[in-house]
Amino acid sequence: MKKQEISRKDFSEQEIGKYLAGELNQKESTEIETWINQDPENRRKFLECKEVWELSGQIKKSEIIDIEKARSKVVKELHGFGKRKSFFTYLTRAAAILFLPLLITSMVYLFYTRPSAKIQEYISEINVSYGTVTHFVLSDGTDVWLNSGSHFKFPAKFSGTSRDVYLEGEAYFEVAPGRKPFIVQTAQMEVAAKGTSFNVLAYPDDDRIQITLLEGKVELYRIRPDSKPIFLMELKPDERATYLLSGNNEIIISSADAEECVSWKEGKLIFHNDPFEEIVRKLNRWYNTEIKLIDPELKSYRYTATFTDETLLQVLDLLKNSAPITYTYSHRSKNHDGTFSKRQIEIRIRK
């Protein structure tokens, strides 16, 4: 499995300004756009520079029009071309002309020193391609690993009373300590933590949400239809909570194998006596395929294995050598939009 790492290259305000002004070539523009999307801190810097750039353009335009108009008007009146005014009025008008550049300078200074509400409210999104694992660091110092096929939303800068992010898929978090709770929102649950290491499994097409705690403490909440959270329980280290979305929303607590739980972020698939149905579910997400168990009794088969760099067909051959199964597969076809269909695989009991 490939890993995506964040580039460390930085760009100056001058380079960003040239990009906004359209003065860069296509290669240079692509480099800056890639840099913007790789790190929330990069995006924050770009938005800040963009707002200054746009503001400076407005100030420049205002300075040309307003100052010249005001200067012309005062000069005319000082020379008797307008209505008679007192000397004090003329002096006030002249002072206004001199004050305007100072006001413009103050506006730019205040912009640089004040927090930007637009930046604080900006939400970034990451969609992880199948067959890849992405690692990055949030603005508070929290490390995040995203598994294959995950969708993640987060602010460029945390504000308010909590640090909220949104997840569809699977992610492992090493939360930076802080007074504000770190909250992972999913479609059905919320996980609140402080200075904690934990894994959240919450794919939208799954029938469960699974939270595994490695270190620290987390609190679990169920999301009601009116979006209000209801406290469910607190997890202890090396515990796993499986929240079943079907039936009565039952929660099953079990002990967790830390190595197996987070092996995916190291590019490994580890199974310890896991049912075949669970193995197929992980293989489908890992390789972006669609495996079907044709014979129902195959669901009860259990496997213990570790896969690292094997291709899908190599994995299927290894499974076939350790159990009485056989498989058939179809080649991927190209869709009208240029994408490729998922590979279809059927597994049967070998007779």
N, C-alpha and C positions, 0 to 999 in steps of 0.2 A: 504494500500500500504506500502511495506517495504522501509526503508531508509537505504542507505549504508553510513556509516561514516568512515572517515579515521582514521586508527590506529595511536596512538601517540608513539608506541614503536620505539626505535632507536637502531641502531647497530653500533658498533665500527669498526674502520679500521681493527683491528685484526680479528674480526669475518667475515668481508667481505673478507679479505685475505684468511681465511680458506675456505670460500665458493668457491672462485676462484681456490684454490688449490685442491678442491675436498676432503677436510678433514672433512666435516660435514656429519651427518647422514641425512636420507631422510626428517625427520620431521624438522630439523633445516634448511635444504636447502629450504623447502617449505615456512617456515616462512619468510626467507629473500626474496624469490621471490615475495611473497605476499606484503611485505613491499615495495619493489622496485616499484610495479605497483600501489600503493595506493596514491602516492604523487609525483609531479614533483620534489620537493626538495630532496626526497629520491632517485629518479632516477638520479638526478644530482650528488649527493654524491657518489652513486654506480659507475657511469661512471668515475668520477674523481679518485676514488680508483682503479678501474680496469686499467685505463691508467697508473697510478703510478706503479701498480703491474706488468704490462707488461713491462714497461720501466725499472724497477729495475731488472727484469729477463734478459733483454738484456744487461744491464750494467754489471751484475754479470758475464755473459758469456764472454763479451768483456774484463772484467778485468782479468779473468783467462787466457784467450788465449793470449791477446796482451801484458800484463805486463810480463808474464813468458817468452814469446818469445823475447821481447825486453831485459829483464834482462839477458837471456842466451846469446844473441848476444853480448851485451856490455861486459859481463864478459869474453867471449872468446877473444874479441879484446883487452881488458885490459891485458890479459895474453899472447898476441902475437900470437894467433891462427888465426887471420885474417890478412887483409892487414894492412900495417903500416899506422897509423893515428897520427896526432898531439895530444898532451895532451889536447889541447882545444877541439878537436873533441870528445875525450873520456868524458870529463867533460860535454859537451853538451848532449851527449847520456844519461849519468847518470842523469842529471837534468831532462830529458824528462821522465824517469822512475818515478822520485819523483813527477813530475807535474801531471801525469795521474790520481792518486787518487783524487787530488784537483780538476781536471777538472770534474771528475765523480760527486763529491759532488756538484759542481756548477750547473751541469745539473739538478740534482734532485731539488736543491733550486729554479732554474728558473722555473721548471715545476710547483712547488707549488705556485709560486707568479704570473705567467702569466695567463691571461684568456685562457680558452680552447675553440678553435673554434669548435671542435667537439661537446662539450657540448652545446654551444650556438645554434648550428644549429640542435640539436637533436629535433625531433618532437614526442610528445607523443600522443596517441590516446586512447579515452575512448568510449566504446560501452555500452550503458545502457540497461539492460535486461528489457523486458516487465513486467509491474507491479511493477517497482521500481523507486525511485527518488534518484539521487546521488548529494551530495553537496561536494565541495572541494574548495581550495583556490589556485589561480595561484601565480607565483613567485613574481608578483608586488603587491600582496595583494588583488587582485580582487576576490570577492566571486562569485561562479558559481553554479547554480542549474540546473541539466539536467533532463528532463522529460523522461518518458517511451519510449523506442525504439529510443533514440537519438544517434548520432555519433558526436564526438567532437575531433578536433585536435588543439594542442597548443604546443609552444616551452617550453622546460624546463626553459629557461631564455630568456627574450625579448632582442633583439638587433635591431639596425637600428633606423629609425626615427619614427616608430609606433609600437604598440603592436597588432599584428595580430593573430586572431584565426579563425577557420573554423567550421561551424555548419551545420549539417543535423538533423532536429528534432526541439525540443523546449528547450529553455534555458532562465533562468532569471539571469541577471547580476547586481551586485552592484560593479561598477567600482571604483577602488582605484584612487584618484586624482593623476595627473602627467602631465608633459609637453607634453609627447608623446600621441597622440590620440589612443584610444582603438578601434580597428576595428574588427567587426564581419563579416566575409565573408560567404555568402551562394552561391548557384549555380547561382542565378540571381541578387542578391543585396549585397550591403555593408552598414553597419551601423557604423558610426564613432561617438565616444562619449568621454567625459572627466568627471570623477567624477560623474557618472550618474547611475540611476537605471532604467532598461528597460527590456522588455520581447521580445524575437524573436521566432516566430513560422514559421518554414521552413522545413516541412517534404517533402522529394523528391516525394512522391506519391500524394501530395496535389496540388490543382489548384490555390494556393495563397500563398503569404508570408505576415505575419502580424507582425508589430512592434508596441508595446505599451510602451509609455514613462510614467514613474511614477514620476521621479525627474530629474532635470538637463536639458540637451539639447542633441539632437542627430541629425546628418545629414544623409540623405538617398541618396544612389547612385545606379544607375542601371549599371549592368555590360554588356558592349558591347561584341559582338562576338570576338573582338581582345583583350579582357580582360581589356580594359580601362574603368574606372568608369565615369559615367555622373551624375552630381549633379541633384537631383530631388527636394528636399525640406528639410525644417527643421521642426522637431516636437516640440510641446510645451508639458509641463506636463499635464497628464490626457488626452492625445490625442492618437488615434490609427490609424495607416495607414495600409490599406489592399491593397496590390499590387496584382492585378489579372493577372495571367500568361497567360490566354487565351485572345483572341481578340486583343485589342490595348494596352495591358498592363496598364489598367486604375488603378488609385490610388483613393481609397475612404477614406476620413478622417471622423472619428467619435469620439465621447467622449468615454472615457474608464472607466470601473468600476474596480478600482485597486484590490479590494477584489476578484472579479471573475477572473481577469486576472492571478493572481499568486496563487490562491487557490491550484493548483495542487502540488506546492512545499511543502505544508503542508499535503498532502495526501487527499485532498478534490476535489470533482467535484461539481461546483456550476453553475446552469443554471438559468438565469433570462429571462423568456419569449423567450427562444431560439428555433429556428426551429428544428424539429425532425431530419432532415438530419444532422445538426451540432452536435446534441447530439450523434447520431449513430457514427459519425466520431471519436469523443472523446472516446466513449466506446470501439470502435475497437482497438484503440491504448492503452488504459488503461488496457484492459483485454486480449489483443492479440487474438482477435476473428474476425470473419467476419460476420457482421450483414447486411442483405439485406432487404430493404423495398419493398415488393412485389407490393403493391398498390401505384401508383404514388401520390395520394392525401395525403398519409401519410407525405410527405415531408413538407407540409404546417402546420402540427400540431405543436403547441408550448407548451413548458413545463417550469415550474419554480420548481426547486428542488435542494436539496443539498445531495450528497452522500459522505460518509466517509469510513466506514469499510464494507459496504455491498458487498456480492458476486455478480457476474454477474446475476445469477438467481434471487437473491433478488431484484436487480435493475429492471430487466424485470417485475417481479411481481408488483412492485410499479408503474411502468409505465402502466401496464395493468389495475390496479385498478383505475387509474385516466383518462383513455381514452378507447374508444371502440376498443381495439386491442387484438390480440392473437398471440402467437408465437410457433414455433417448433424449435427444435435444435437437432444436431447430436453429438454423443460422439467423442472425439478426438481419433485418431488412431495413432499408432506408425509407423514412417517411417523406411526405411531400414538403415538410418544412425544413428538411435537411438533417433532422435528428434520426437516431436509430432506435428501432423497437427493442424491447427487452428480449433476451434469449429465453425461450420456453423450454423447460426441462421437466420430464416426467420420470418418476422413480417408482419401480414396481418390485415386488418380491420375486426373486429369481426361482424359476420352477425347473 
